[in-house]
Amino acid sequence: AAITAAATATAAGVPAARAIAAAAVTKVPTKVWPEANATDDTAPQQPRASRTGADASSPAASPVGTAAEGPASAPLTQTGSDSFAWGSYYSKLAVDVAESPSVVWAFDAAPGSEAAVPALMLRAEALLQEGASQEQPAAKQRERKAEQSLRMYYHAKWLAERNYARASEWRYKEAARLAREAKRSVLAAHSLSRLGYFYIHWARFDEAREVLRESERLNTKANPLGPFLYGVLERRTAGADLERLRAAEVRILEAGQQPSEELEVQRLELVRQINFWRAAEASPARCVDGGDVAEVLVCLWSHLVGSLSRAAIV
């Protein structure tokens, strides 16, 4: 990074060196599994299956298939409420299971997914959809869609962490769609910003930009990840376009605390770098504030070359 920036500075001084250094040292996040916000408008109360006494229709009292055996069938006499409760129960079981040879997989034929998915997860999604499709008051319908969206989010997260890209990206988008229908903009924005993170992880940068911008449009105040990741992408690719670089830096500087310790550490380091280069443009005396020897040398060399260039012009 230091060599590249110094070479560029020979032609254009500190601003260009700053731009090249930004592209060279700005790293995309390497690992983060942020959680969806389960408070405020993102997670309704868990629905409960209807029961009489201690009958077997209660998910908590009923046995289900193990990871090796596959999911047990929900009761045939269930109501829509029971279907939804069973779906939520199976969903939680599915995401609590570690990936292993004992996990039973099935093909998900849903358009856009069309990939292998744990059978228990697929069964949960079918029951959630069945329960959410039952005729019910509008408020209850929105509540169930919000819960369905949250469970789909966790399915997507489980799959994405294990690099099952096709199945996970469809579920993140489906989670965002359901959240929009439930009027839960925060959850929709979270789903898309997490998908944007994984797109970056999978080196699918154009798709990452698209979903991150959409997540920003949906919600910025409670969505610090989306603007931050978009700023990171833009800072890496701005090149000599200083206006674009500064816009990316503003996004990073204005992003709030990130949802994981690793991302927060990276954000603070980028804030330090941005503030250093902005101060260094104004005065060579600030070059000594660099975080390492490379930054100091590039900064001093850039000022020297800039001064010589200006003197030659005069």
Secondary structure as GFF3:
##gff-version 3
##sequence-region A 1 314
A	DSSP	alpha_helix	2	12	.	.	.	ID=ss1
A	DSSP	alpha_helix	14	25	.	.	.	ID=ss2
A	DSSP	three_ten_helix	59	61	.	.	.	ID=ss3
A	DSSP	alpha_helix	80	96	.	.	.	ID=ss4
A	DSSP	beta_strand	105	108	.	.	.	ID=ss5
A	DSSP	beta_strand	115	118	.	.	.	ID=ss6
A	DSSP	alpha_helix	119	132	.	.	.	ID=ss7
A	DSSP	alpha_helix	138	161	.	.	.	ID=ss8
A	DSSP	alpha_helix	165	181	.	.	.	ID=ss9
A	DSSP	alpha_helix	185	201	.	.	.	ID=ss10
A	DSSP	alpha_helix	205	218	.	.	.	ID=ss11
A	DSSP	alpha_helix	225	237	.	.	.	ID=ss12
A	DSSP	alpha_helix	242	254	.	.	.	ID=ss13
A	DSSP	alpha_helix	261	282	.	.	.	ID=ss14
A	DSSP	three_ten_helix	284	289	.	.	.	ID=ss15
A	DSSP	alpha_helix	293	313	.	.	.	ID=ss16
###
